[in-house]
């Protein structure tokens, strides 16, 4: 390997050696205390969640839904990790083997990482989530099945999701059912997780710090029996690697169908490119291009813009490298422009900058509206801390105290010596994500269900927290070595104690449903989601009570009224369904699916004329939609207007020339019983997904 610059170089990650031995020792003691405190807090939160706080501690209550032996096994793992350094010198305790992959030939190392990625992909697939209750999983599967390939907040991710469905659906019997589409989309999540494995390894290598060229294993193991290599413990990279793979955000890679899997992978590439740029081993273009890719996958990457600005400043501050920095910035701007052009073609006039401005304005307005209320309320603090524990635990809980320590230390140490470029980058990246998490946590889904929106930020917090921990620097002269591998082993055990049951609960539908029932989503959202899920499962005996509980708890829950309408329609109770749809539409007159539901109840209930005004308006709103014109034509036929019906249906057939049902409907306009035939053959196939 090429030797990196010594720790005192301005661009080296971690604590600046110029800060002095005393400051170095103080930071290390604080970092060690932070690792131990987060591990203890994690275990304590899980134990507290077993009691009456189960609903309040929704970020740590997984053992309540697992067998008792799982908790015993988890506690034994943490106890072993905590006690091993103390017992490592005893003759009866074996030393742990730590293979030094850095000493392997490059080809063998690549093969080992490929095997690890394939193995991780297999594990993620076997342990994948067996439900769609969290995030926007339920509507997302439906939208992708209908052909959605673009979303203004995640333009490239939506396109990739559609591509994954097209490629993988044949593995599961085609995409005709929501279950087959769900399984096909889960493939993309697992593949992204497998690709994250080598990215995490590369991040771990950079976080572990420089290793002297030509170093050999020390004859006398240090740090409680851990072998060292040139003063660099061989276990450090492996422990960091596993730690990055053991945080709560990895649930995204376990068959999760939301769009955040590709985005999380892109964030990993951005962080890796940034660290390598700061270490002088990559051009500025590398992190800039990775950021542009992340932004295209999800607009929330804008939260990392301050950290990218730090990288640009560092690039122009390096003597003799300003020309290269200017070139890279120009290339990054050109790449952004090309991406904007491509997305405008994909999204029919979509403008990336305007979309970014709209998201920023929405967040600002929401923050201003809630500044004196919800954002400062005890409920928001509760949900925010649960969220951060869920996607960690060694994420924000690691980053925040270390960031505060660094900032308060600046008052005693001159800035050029007390804060290096990597630490400044870490502070900027973490602060941007922290602001986004604080403002954007809640939504129409509820905080606990909306966890996936903030999960990618967990990776940023973990990496930036480890940067601030200063693992890459040896102790300054006159200070004692600190047992970093022992501490990392404890952090890894606490992370597995938290994340393994989180994945295990989601892998078993009954346990996931039992957990979901306890989530404090509010506004009837827990009840309405469970009702819809049971309806999809064909369990109407369970769906109806949950939906009724939803409207009793929150009469303003439009989704619950809509799902009740669909349930009553499937039972043939069209008058009741019409009433339910009308209630939903009164609450949300902007929802087209509610208007189609009301029209369905009116037509199926024997009043097609009542549905004509709404169906005509819906068809004119999207004149290129064959399904909308077909529905309007069938309603016209039922209302006794065969000539107008024939014209509307003929127009629908011209928009969908490959759909034989449209042509049959045109012929039915002049035949006896034509309306009944259209209502039986064409209407049900179109009304649920008219724009498909």
KAVENCOR-V977289 format. One record per backbone hydrogen bond with DSSP energy under -0.5 kcal/mol. CO is the residue of the C=O (numbers start at 0). NH is the residue of the N-H. If there is no record, write none. Layout:
co=[CO,CO]
nh=[NH,NH]
This chain:
co=[5,8,9,15,16,19,20,21,22,23,24,25,26,27,28,29,30,31,32,33,34,35,36,37,38,39,40,41,42,43,44,46,47,47,50,52,54,55,56,60,61,62,66,66,67,67,68,69,70,71,72,73,74,75,76,77,78,79,80,82,82,83,83,86,89,91,98,99,100,104,105,106,107,108,109,110,111,112,113,114,115,116,117,118,119,120,121,122,124,131,133,135,136,137,138,139,140,141,142,143,150,152,153,154,155,156,157,158,159,160,161,162,163,164,167,168,168,169,176,177,178,179,180,181,182,183,183,184,184,185,186,187,188,189,190,191,192,193,193,194,195,196,197,198,199,200,201,202,203,204,205,211,215,218,221,222,225,226,226,227,228,230,231,232,232,233,234,235,236,237,238,239,240,242,246,247,248,249,250,251,252,253,257,258,259,260,261,262,263,264,265,266,267,268,269,270,271,272,273,274,275,275,276,282,282,283,284,285,286,287,288,289,290,291,292,293,295,295,297,298,299,300,301,303,304,305,306,307,308,309,310,311,312,313,314,317,320,321,322,323,324,325,326,327,328,329,330,331,332,333,334,335,336,337,338,339,340,341,342,343,343,344,349,350,351,352,353,354,355,356,357,358,359,360,361,362,363,364,365,366,369,369,369,372,373,376,377,378,379,380,381,382,383,384,385,386,388,390,391,392,392,394,394,395,397,398,399,400,401,402,403,404,405,406,407,408,408,413,413,414,419,420,421,422,423,424,425,426,427,428,429,430,431,432,433,434,435,436,442,445,447,448,449,449,450,450,451,453,453,454,454,455,455,456,457,458,459,460,461,462,463,464,465,465,466,469,471,475,481,482,483,484,485,486,487,488,489,490,491,492,493,494,495,497,498,499,500,501,502,504,505,506,507,508,509,510,511,512,513,514,515,518,521,523,524,525,526,527,528,529,530,531,532,533,534,537,538,538,539,541,542,543,544,545,546,547,548,549,553,555,556,557,558,559,560,561,562,563,564,565,566,567,568,571,572,573,574,575,576,577,578,579,580,581,582,583,587,589,590,590,591,592,593,594,595,596,597,598,599,600,601,602,606,606,607,607,608,610,611,612,613,614,615,616,617,619,621,623,624,625,626,627,628,629,630,631,632,633,634,635,636,640,641,642,643,644,645,646,647,648,649,650,651,655,657,658,658,659,660,661,662,663,664,665,666,667,670,672,673,674,675,676,677,677,678,681,682,682,683,685,688,689]
nh=[8,11,420,18,19,23,24,25,26,27,28,29,30,31,32,33,34,35,36,37,38,39,40,41,42,43,44,45,46,47,48,49,50,52,53,56,57,57,59,63,64,65,69,70,70,71,72,73,74,75,76,77,78,79,80,81,82,83,84,85,86,86,87,89,92,93,100,102,103,108,109,110,111,112,113,114,115,116,117,118,119,120,121,122,123,124,125,126,127,137,136,139,140,141,142,143,144,145,147,146,153,298,157,158,159,160,161,162,163,164,165,166,167,168,170,171,173,172,180,181,182,183,184,185,186,186,187,187,188,189,190,191,192,193,194,195,196,196,197,198,199,200,201,202,203,204,205,206,207,208,208,214,229,220,225,225,221,233,234,217,231,232,228,235,236,237,238,239,240,241,242,243,244,245,249,250,251,252,253,255,254,128,260,262,263,264,265,266,267,268,269,270,271,272,273,274,275,276,277,278,280,281,279,285,286,287,288,289,290,291,292,293,294,295,296,297,155,156,300,301,302,303,304,307,308,309,310,311,312,313,314,315,316,317,317,320,324,325,326,327,328,329,330,331,332,333,334,335,336,337,338,339,340,341,342,343,344,345,346,348,349,347,351,354,355,356,357,358,359,360,361,362,363,364,365,366,367,368,369,370,372,374,375,375,376,380,381,382,383,384,385,386,387,388,389,390,391,248,247,394,396,397,398,399,401,402,403,404,405,406,407,408,409,409,410,411,412,416,417,418,423,424,425,426,427,428,429,430,431,432,433,434,435,436,437,438,439,440,445,449,450,134,452,453,453,454,455,456,457,457,458,458,459,460,461,462,463,464,465,466,467,468,469,470,469,472,209,478,483,486,487,488,489,490,491,492,493,494,495,496,497,498,499,501,502,503,504,505,506,507,129,508,511,512,513,514,515,516,517,517,518,520,524,527,528,529,530,531,532,533,534,535,536,538,537,539,541,542,543,545,546,547,548,549,550,551,552,553,556,557,560,561,562,563,564,565,566,567,568,569,570,572,571,573,576,577,578,579,580,581,582,583,584,585,586,587,590,591,593,594,595,596,597,598,599,600,601,602,603,604,606,605,609,610,610,611,611,614,615,616,617,618,619,620,621,622,624,625,628,629,630,631,632,633,634,635,636,637,638,640,639,644,645,646,647,648,649,650,651,652,653,654,655,658,659,661,662,663,664,665,666,667,668,668,669,670,673,676,677,678,679,680,681,682,683,685,685,686,687,688,691,626]
